[in-house]
């Protein structure tokens, strides 16, 4: 892989989101972030899911999460205060805990409640802390946390499981993007669709892939993430799969995905 040059002072912000759960959002955020960092990019992963799986999957102990995305969103801490290094060089995380679930209730009547994360990221840049990429791991629902992520993002990265209802979920997400464009973030676009949990032995996986590509065209990445036990095992060890077993098919697929994403980002900058 080759590294893309970062835009001075301005990271590329991507929300990793799908309103459907269990499609590989967190696995994608962790391993894509790791692969990008491995080629020299400086990456910030923001855990916006109260389950905190991205934080756990990167080995961040609960006791180490003194400041989290919850405190950032309710205004009790800056994003800079919440960021922690990970065991992966150049990969940093703003962790989450279950407290984050209370943010929606606490911010219900707050001004600019949908722009808290956007403003926090702007403050980070103002302080001179720069990253090439910011990846936001979103919860599997269209709530205040997801809306904050979409309002802050340049693009949406959509993990899509190769299953029967994949296109239905994608249609819902496209409607959400249109809603966000009209009210919160007029420049939001779908940066790419990543097909996950593919099983080439299953004709349904191949049919779903064909249908999604017919529907979304070049928006769908060429790289397909296979169903792989190593991807499932790695989080229990607090490691990205790429570190846990770099030779595993799932790890290799995420390395290829990072390379393809960098090429896509370069093409966007050149356009």
LINGICOR-V888409 format. One line per field, one symbol per residue. ss: DSSP state (2 for helix, 1 for strand, 0 for the rest). burial: I if it has 9 or more other C-alpha atoms within 8 Angstrom, else O. A space follows every 10 residues. Layout:
ss=???
burial=???
This chain:
ss=0000000000 0111110000 0000222222 2222222200 0011111100 0022222000 0222000022 2222000022 2211100000 1111000222 2222220000 0022222222 2222220000 0011111100 0002222222 2200111111 1000022222 2222222222 2220000011 1111111100 0022222222 2222222221 1111110022 2222222000 2222000022 2222222222 2222222222 0
burial=OOIIOIOOII IIIIIIIIIO OOIIIIIIII IIIIIIIIIO IIIIIIIIII OIIIIIIIII OOOOIOIIII IIIIOOIIIO OIIOIIOOOI IIIIIIIOII OOIIOIIOOO OOIIIIIIOI IOIIIOOOOI IIIIIIIIII IIOIIIIIII IIIIIIIIII IIOOOIIOII OIIOOOIOOI IOOOIOOIOI IIIIIIIIOO OOOIIIOIIO IIIOOOOOII IOIIIIIIOI IOIIIOIIII IIOIIIOIOI IIIIIIIIII OIIOIIOOOO O
